[in-house]
Amino acid sequence: MHNKPRLLTPGPTQIPEQVRLELSRDMVHHRKPYFTSMMQELQTNLRRLFCTEQPVLPLSCSGTGAMEAAIDNLFNPGETVLVVEGGKFGERWTQISEKKGLNVIKLEVNWGNAVDPRNIKEHLDKAPEISGILLQASETSTGVLHPVSQIGELVRERNTLLIVDGISAVGISPCPMDKWNIDCLITGSQKGMMLPPGLAPISLSARAWQKTEQVESGNYYFDLRKELEKSYEGQTAYTSSVNLIMGLKAAMELFFEQGLEEMHRKYWALTQMARTGAEALGLQLLAEDNYTWGLTSIKIPSDVDGQKLVSRIAENYNIVIAGGQNQLKGKIVRIAHMGYVDWTDILAALYALQATLQELGGSNRADSNYLEQALKAYEEAKQAPVKEATPKT
Ligand SMILES: *Cc1c(COP(=O)(O)O)cnc(C)c1O
């Protein structure tokens, strides 16, 4: 008898039944009234999700497509951008920007640390030609939360656009676009949105829209001004991902039955649960203070092969977690708690982690009551007010 599958990776994530049923509905036409009125209704919830008064455009692509659309529509070749590189997704900003011919200043940050806003300020003071700051709200490869709200304060009086990849933050931890002065916010359907991969909602501030008028886009498909115009009619520029949009509508309804704050509180509590459990197992966490609410990165003892650990957990328990990427490969595991998850998933993951570490002969420093400790942390965090998601640096 197989165990129930548990997909606990930082994308794709598990999907609730209500959304799966929506995905399987009869096809409808994307230019007809049923669909366009659904799109218009959806706008309200997408704006609530992004905490913005601006339109949110659900592009048909994975998250990287929206990252590329942002760069392509907001900057001309030769412009200078500052990229926060503290992980694999930070590096992606650099690669996309260089492809567009931008001049990239890299602000390298240790993998596992958050960027210090004072370093950003130094760069902005030294190089006033910087016309964009590119970073992740949550760097998924390390599980670090960057101080977006503090960086937003720095660009308020400057002519610098703040472009935030919120793919593993939106819907998971606070990332209010308008309040934090974000000029472009992106997410992806397969992370915190309880949907399959394939949609990447993006939103631009008023001044970012103004900037697009001065930019020569090199891309036919990802033309954001064209998408904006079509969005007023409840349409997309080209054929919409009809079923994903229907799924999105259902997902947003589930989401707002709870409300943004309750959803954040849940992910916060699951984060406390995973972190407490890992520490009670005698393991170290990669991110100390500034940690993401959607996943927990746990260091693996050097006497254990991290890649083998991940594959044995899948074979033995049907629980799929993620390993490390690039320089962290084999050194960490990442247990995701985003999308459609609850405490029983994290309980199962902690148990599987402990048992498999033992199977692979790692030195056992686990407290015997690690599961109780984890559950207690979860219960306490659920009662306490959610901390502001502003990391201390
Ligand atoms: C998942 C993810 C992406 C996008 O990856 P896709 O595979 O293109 O969806 C980008 N940035 C972050 C922070 C992510 O977590």
The ligand as an SDF file (V2000), in Angstrom:
LIG
                    3D

 15 15  0  0  0  0  0  0  0  0999 V2000
    9.8280   29.4460   -8.7130 C   0  0  0  0  0  0  0  0  0  0  0  0
   10.5050   30.7440   -8.7520 C   0  0  0  0  0  0  0  0  0  0  0  0
   10.7500   31.4230   -9.9410 C   0  0  0  0  0  0  0  0  0  0  0  0
   10.2450   31.0560  -11.2810 C   0  0  0  0  0  0  0  0  0  0  0  0
   10.4790   29.8800  -11.7500 O   0  0  0  0  0  0  0  0  0  0  0  0
    9.6010   29.2680  -12.9190 P   0  0  0  0  0  0  0  0  0  0  0  0
   10.1870   27.9130  -12.9750 O   0  0  0  0  0  0  0  0  0  0  0  0
    9.8340   30.0530  -14.1340 O   0  0  0  0  0  0  0  0  0  0  0  0
    8.1800   29.3240  -12.4740 O   0  0  0  0  0  0  0  0  0  0  0  0
   11.3550   32.6610   -9.8870 C   0  0  0  0  0  0  0  0  0  0  0  0
   11.6830   33.2230   -8.7270 N   0  0  0  0  0  0  0  0  0  0  0  0
   11.4350   32.6220   -7.5570 C   0  0  0  0  0  0  0  0  0  0  0  0
   11.8000   33.3430   -6.2950 C   0  0  0  0  0  0  0  0  0  0  0  0
   10.8340   31.3660   -7.5270 C   0  0  0  0  0  0  0  0  0  0  0  0
   10.5800   30.7890   -6.3480 O   0  0  0  0  0  0  0  0  0  0  0  0
  1  2  1  0
  2  3  1  0
  2 14  2  0
  3  4  1  0
  3 10  2  0
  4  5  1  0
  5  6  1  0
  6  7  2  0
  6  8  1  0
  6  9  1  0
 10 11  1  0
 11 12  2  0
 12 13  1  0
 12 14  1  0
 14 15  1  0
M  END
$$$$
